[in-house]
Amino acid sequence: MFVIDDGSLIPPCDKQLPVPVFHVPEIEEFPVYSVLRSLGNNLTVTPDGLPPVFFSNAALGLARPLQLIFNLSPRLSYVPISWRM
């Protein structure tokens, strides 16, 4: 249903957003980089078929995008399907 804007004020909304159950700390880029760099050759291949040495060598380019994804996921209350068990 479409309504013509008459310029009146929007009525107050009594519905409030739920209060988060707990505070999720912000993940920084450097710790993500450090963990990626520390991955050794003694680990098994990932489900994608990539060896850990790939992540170790690509840590500089992967740290920032992963940090953004890790921080955005809890804020949106969304976990990618491939992360679910």
Buried (B, 14 or more C-beta within 10 A) or exposed (E): EEEEEEEEEEEEEEEEEEEEEEEEEEBEBEEBBEBBBEBEEEEEEEEEEEBBEBBBBEBEEBBEEBBEEEBEBBEEEEEEEEEEE
